[in-house]
Amino acid sequence: MNALVTGHAGYIGGVLTDQLSAAGHEVVGFDNAADPADDIRDADRVEALFEAHDFDAVYHLAADADVWTDDWRHLVENNVMGTATVVGVARERDVPVVFASSIAAADQVNRYGHSKHLAEGAVSEYDGVTTVRFPNVVGGPAPRGQAQDMIEQALDGEIEVWGDGEIVRPYVDVGDLCAFLRELGTGSFAVETPAAVSSYTFTNAAVGESIQSIVAEETGTEPALSIVDRTPPSPMELSADDIRLRDPTPIEASLRSQIRAAME
């Protein structure tokens, strides 16, 4: 299979690219973090990419995933119009697309979630597009996220658990998620979309306590843990119940690999 991965230089895209390559597939990456000219908003550049390659599948992961950003114009241009460009060009050539959305698209309580919801709508009229809503992704060298924030705090000596410790989030290991996406893109199975995928659900207090214990084991020093009066720009509870992955990597193993990556 000849696959295009947009966002291949990112956290999830990098793991997916490695898995596809290891499985014997040819992979072409497209990511402005690797090459500033590779911009999903540039229709001519995207057209030229498809002219140069005969793709069998497209994994569209490129996006701005900052839930705190207020730059609505950028989110629309990048997450919505950029997605419509990539998917439109792919479907003109009858290439199937796996589109990475977010569980934030369901509630749209922040601008990032709203942009992902609009992107889902922008591609909904196309056949051959499978939209997967990602939960919180953990494991390995994660660049951001609630767990990563707590890991970095733990390595500095004190974990901040927001709210009352009862913020509920679904999680999935990055390797498990990419294995699912890889098989989905090869046509091994089909799902109704948009489909939210996850492996397990925990409160932020439970995740914080796991990080506290693992950091103590890894460093020999147990960080403090405190409750702070702060809430994220999203609901107290988010769910991802459409697809539960079988035999998932335990969250403790995912967090340990993420902690070790942060320590390197």
N, C-alpha and C positions, 0 to 999 in steps of 0.2 A: 504494500500500500504506500502511496505517495501522499503524505499529509502536510497540510499547512497548520502551523500553530502560531496564532497571533498572541503576543504577550509571552513569547517563549523565554524571555530573559527575566521574567518575574518568578515569584515564589512557586506558585502552582504550575505555571507554564514550564518552568525549568524541570520540575520532576516529571511532568507529563512527557516532555521532549525526550528525557533520558529513558523513560520506560518504553516509549515508542521505538526509539533507536535500538534499545536492547532486545526488543521483540523482532527486530529485523526490518522495520519499516523505514522508508526514506522520509526525512523530516526537513521541511523548510521553515525557518523561523522568520517572523516579521514583528519587530518591536522597536519603537523609537528610543528605548533605553539602550539598545545595542547599536542602532544606527538611526540618528535623528531624522534621516530622510524617510524611514519606514513609518509613515504616519497613516493610521487608518482613516483619518479625515481627508486624505489626499486621494480623490477618486482616480486620478490619472495614474498615480503610483500603484494603487491596488489593481487597476485594470492591467497595467504592465506586468505585475506579479503573476496574474493568472494567465496572461499571454505567454509568459516564459516557462510555465510549469503545467503539467497535466495532473492536477490533483484528484485524488480519489475521495478525500475527506478534508474538512476544515474544522479545526477546533478554535473557536473564537473566544479567547480569554482576555484580550487586551481591553483595559478599562482603567479609569481612575477610581480606586476603591476607598478613598478617604471619606469616611462618614462625617467628619467634622467640617469639611470644606463648605464655604458659602459661595463659591464661584459657580453660580448656576449656569452661566453662559458656557463655561468650559465643560461642565458636566453634560450639557445638552449636545455641544459640538462633538465631544469625544465619545461619551457613553451611548448616546442615542444616534446621532448622525453618522458617527464612525461605524457603529454596529450595522446600521442600515446599509452603508456602503459596502462593507465586507460581505454581508449576507446577500445583498442584491446581486453583486458580481458573481458570487459563488452559484447562486441559484439560476442565473442566466446561463450558466454552463452545466447545470444539472448536477452540481457537486453538493452532497449532503453536508449539513453544518451541525455541529454541537456547539450551542451557545451557552456560555457561562453567565448565568444571572445570579441573583442573591435572594435569600429569604427576606431581605429588607424590602424587596419589591412588593411583597404582599401587604405590608402595613404602610409603607411610604411616609414614615414619620420623620424622615430626614431627606435632605436633597439628593443624597446618593441613592437611597431607596426609590425615590420618585423617578430619578433618571433611569434606573434599571427597569422600573415598571413601564416607562415610556418606550424603552428599547425593546422590551418584550412585545409591546403593541406594534412597534414598527416592523417586526419580523413575523408577526403572527399570521399574515396573509400568505406566507410562503409555505408550500409543501416542502418536506425534506429538511426541516429545521427542528432539532430537538433542544428544547430549553431546559437547562438544569439549574435549579436554585441552590447555591452553595450555602452551607451554614458556617459557623466558626471553624476554621481549618487549623489544625495543630500538627506539630511534629517537624523536626529539622529546623533549618535556619529561617524562621518566620520573620518577616520585616515589621509586622504590626499585628494588632489584635489585642483583645482583653487579656488572653493568657500571656502573650508576649510582654505586655506592660507589667503584669504581675511578676513575671520571671525576671525582668530587668530590675524591678524594685527589690525582689528577693535577694538578688546578687549584690545589691547595695545595702541590704540589711533590714528592710521593712517592707512588707507587702500591704498595699492598700486595697481593701475589699470595699467596693462602692455600695452605696445605698444601705440596705439592711442585710446584705449578704444573700438575698433571695432573688437576685436577678437570674433568670433562667435562660440558658442558651443551649441549642443543639451543637454537637461537635462531630468532626470526622477527621481521621488521620489523613495527612496529605498524600501518602502513598496509596492508601485505600481508595481515596477519591479519584486519583489519577488512574488506578487500575480499572475502576468503574467506567471512567470516561473513555479510556483506551478501548475497552470491549464494546462500549456503546457506539463509538465511532467506526468500528470495524463491522458493524451490523450484526453482532452476535445476538442481540436482543433489541427490543424496542420498548419505549415507555411513552405514556401519554404526557403531554407537556402543557404548561410548565410543571416540572416535577421537582419537589424539594427532597434532597438526599441528606441523610445523616447516619450516624452510628449510635449515638447516645446523647443523653440530655443531663446537664448538671447545673446546680446553682453556682454562682460565682464564689460563694463561700467554700463550697466543696472543692472547686478547682484551686482556689487559693491555698487551702489546707494541704492539698496534694503537692502543690509546688513547694510549700514550706517544708514538707517532709522530705521530698526528693533533693532539694537544695541542701538540706542538713546532711543527707547521706553523701552527696557529691562533694561538699566543701568542708564538712566537719563542723560547720557553724549553722545553727538554726536561726533563720531570720524571724523578726517579730511580725505579727499580723494584726492589723487594726481595721476597724470599720470606719469609713469616712463618708461624710454627707455629700456625695456626688453621684449623679446618675448619668448614664450615657445618652446620646441623642437618639434613643430608640426605646421600644416598649420594655417594661419589666420582664416580660416573657415573650420569647419567640419560639415557634415550633417548626419542625420539618418532618412531617409524618408520612409523606407520600412514598418514600423509598427508604427502608432501613437496610443497610449493608449487612450481609451475613459474616459471621466470624470476624468482627472488626478488630483491629489492633487496640489493645486496652489503652485507655486514656493515660494511664500512668506511664506506659512505654512511650507514647507520643510525647508527653510532657518531658520525660527524661531526655529524649533525643533533642528536644527543643532547648532544654536547659544546657545540655552539653554543647550544642551549637552556639548558644549565647556566651558560653564560657571561653570558646576558642578565640 
